[in-house]
Amino acid sequence: MNRLNQLFNTKKDNLLSIYYTAGYPELNTTLDIAEALERAGVDFLEVGFPYSDPVADGPTIQHSSEKALEAGMTLNLLFEQLADLRKRVTIPILLMGYANPMIQYGVERFCKKAAVVGVDGVIVPDLPMYEYETLYADFFKANGLSNIFLVTPQTSEERIRKIDELSNSFIYLLSSSSITGGNLQVSVNIEDYYKRIKAMQLKNPAIIGFGISDNKSFSKACEYASGAIVGSAFVKLLGTEGYLEKIPGFIEAIRPY
Amino acid sequence: MKYGVNGQGYYGDFGGAYIPEMLYPNVEELRQQYLTIINDDEFKAEFNQLLKDYVGRPSPLYHAKRYSEKYGANIFLKREDLNHTGSHKINNAIGQILLAKRLGKKRIIAETGAGQHGVATATVCALMGIECVVYMGEVDMERQAPNVSRMKMLGAKVVPATSGSKTLKDATNEALRDWIGNPVDTHYIIGSVVGPYPYPDMVARFQSIISEETKKQLLEHTGNELPQYVMACVGGGSNAMGMFYHFLDDESVKLVAVEAAGKGVDSGHSAATTFLGREGVLHGSRTILMQTDDGQVVEPYSISAGLDYPGIGPQHAHLFKINRAQYVSVTDDEALQAGLLCSQMEGIIPAIESAHAIAYLEKMKFKPNDNVVICLSGRGDKDLDTYIKYFGY
């Protein structure tokens, strides 16, 4: 059982996760940001490893990825930075990025390295279920890593069941079919979608992401799921002066309880 | 077909559908329906009718006599440049618009490099009265300005892709992002044999009309439907796949795919994917792509916007790996010189893309009775500015 499972076993609602791109806005502050987020009360983290062609991302995360790559961020460097991870941070950490950098690094090597530094899970939006199951699942399992799948309002019930079966920590629920950085859409259809997911009584908790940017959207998401993930809004904060000092205030504003 | 796609969307080690969940329903809908739709008699009849009456097919197979003399073999040019809109791209655009209609889609998006696929897509959307949005790299919009105007005149909205290298790969990213945000009513007409399965197979099938006609025409010209060589340029590889398609299983036919070496394969300014690339994932399929050790996609370079792409279609990656086709490259200079030579020896100004295929004739060694087919995939009107600047006319 990894730190993610322990977290979900003990805390069932209002979970807050933050995404940020490693290497942005400065190359070597990956762990400083993680530490500040834990101190501010965030429940778990998603650290992005940047990719040159992030098709699921909007302008904010595209920009952070481009800057991080320009500064020299690589998977090798990220794992070096994470060597001290568990001396400084206790909350669960996921790595998030695209399939190609992971495949070039070597998926088995990636999984081993992630486990050694104390990473708990991986989110790779463009790694399909079929390829995960047939080529890579054993590497994830052998290293105690959770693989997180995405679900959108268009995902069929049959497929959600299959995703639930393959998952062992949480399911990443998208508020709409969109790239990152949009606005949470709450319409009758969306309410129906959340209710539909809830009624399916999945074994894994659901966390809502994409379009969560403030207290209003966070609270709304928490009505339907165990918690929510904030990405682009936080990455925007990182682009401002004195970002480390602003982190507690940012988290407080999103979840003032 | 021995070299065709398997049930999981793979050609050997290449292919598949590496897409985020947001694209899954759309791609799955296509996967489930494309073969049923395109094998339907009514669909075939409508497709063939439009290819004949609207596109002007069959495109001629022209026996280029002066070339034949110069290169010491029978050189045939498959004249895709004579198609309506000026290139082979229209074949696929017609196929996909008919498919999109049958899927009930109300909006079309497309990416374009040289603008030929964008023009073809804008054209078929006008023909069917369907909304059309074309993504084009900002750099390409500048170097292929006449095609931008053409698309606009045809009623399409042209959206500049301003990320990354601002060329074809970035236009493709933007189109994919659009599709993620419009999952229900929109069909994405991919212009090449790239992207997640079933696109590489679907586009290859629509382009396979090129080799289907060539076989019949060769039989008339030479008494044998099989040539010794078939040659085509490769960016993503749609004209090459259409040109190779019906020859794949005829192992005696040598297939030559010509990539863009740009300023030279080792110059750091090149788009010769099979020389410079390694296996990985790009735009939804496992293929060969130009990338750094860290798996970041390298920005390619070619004077030809249509070949300026860091990957190749997964079926090409497979044909390369198993040596069914030979992958070679020519530089900007060689291609432009070939374009000039073709103009002055055969009276045909080729697209710079197609000029790459022709340029490789210089490096081939033929026997006197060899029959050689080259896909002249597009006409050079859009490239006049580039030719003029280079030669100073």
Boltz contact constraints between the chains, C-beta under 6 A:
constraints:
  - contact:
      token1: [A, 52]
      token2: [B, 296]
      max_distance: 6.0
  - contact:
      token1: [A, 52]
      token2: [B, 297]
      max_distance: 6.0
  - contact:
      token1: [A, 53]
      token2: [B, 173]
      max_distance: 6.0
  - contact:
      token1: [A, 53]
      token2: [B, 297]
      max_distance: 6.0
  - contact:
      token1: [A, 55]
      token2: [B, 173]
      max_distance: 6.0
  - contact:
      token1: [A, 55]
      token2: [B, 176]
      max_distance: 6.0
  - contact:
      token1: [A, 56]
      token2: [B, 20]
      max_distance: 6.0
  - contact:
      token1: [A, 62]
      token2: [B, 163]
      max_distance: 6.0
  - contact:
      token1: [A, 74]
      token2: [B, 294]
      max_distance: 6.0
  - contact:
      token1: [A, 99]
      token2: [B, 18]
      max_distance: 6.0
  - contact:
      token1: [A, 99]
      token2: [B, 281]
      max_distance: 6.0
  - contact:
      token1: [A, 100]
      token2: [B, 280]
      max_distance: 6.0
  - contact:
      token1: [A, 100]
      token2: [B, 281]
      max_distance: 6.0
  - contact:
      token1: [A, 100]
      token2: [B, 295]
      max_distance: 6.0
  - contact:
      token1: [A, 101]
      token2: [B, 295]
      max_distance: 6.0
  - contact:
      token1: [A, 103]
      token2: [B, 280]
      max_distance: 6.0
  - contact:
      token1: [A, 104]
      token2: [B, 295]
      max_distance: 6.0
  - contact:
      token1: [A, 125]
      token2: [B, 20]
      max_distance: 6.0
  - contact:
      token1: [A, 126]
      token2: [B, 18]
      max_distance: 6.0
  - contact:
      token1: [A, 126]
      token2: [B, 19]
      max_distance: 6.0
  - contact:
      token1: [A, 126]
      token2: [B, 20]
      max_distance: 6.0
  - contact:
      token1: [A, 128]
      token2: [B, 17]
      max_distance: 6.0
  - contact:
      token1: [A, 150]
      token2: [B, 21]
      max_distance: 6.0
  - contact:
      token1: [A, 152]
      token2: [B, 21]
      max_distance: 6.0
  - contact:
      token1: [A, 152]
      token2: [B, 22]
      max_distance: 6.0
  - contact:
      token1: [A, 154]
      token2: [B, 25]
      max_distance: 6.0
  - contact:
      token1: [A, 154]
      token2: [B, 183]
      max_distance: 6.0
  - contact:
      token1: [A, 177]
      token2: [B, 22]
      max_distance: 6.0
  - contact:
      token1: [A, 177]
      token2: [B, 180]
      max_distance: 6.0
  - contact:
      token1: [A, 177]
      token2: [B, 183]
      max_distance: 6.0
  - contact:
      token1: [A, 178]
      token2: [B, 181]
      max_distance: 6.0
  - contact:
      token1: [A, 179]
      token2: [B, 177]
      max_distance: 6.0
  - contact:
      token1: [A, 179]
      token2: [B, 180]
      max_distance: 6.0
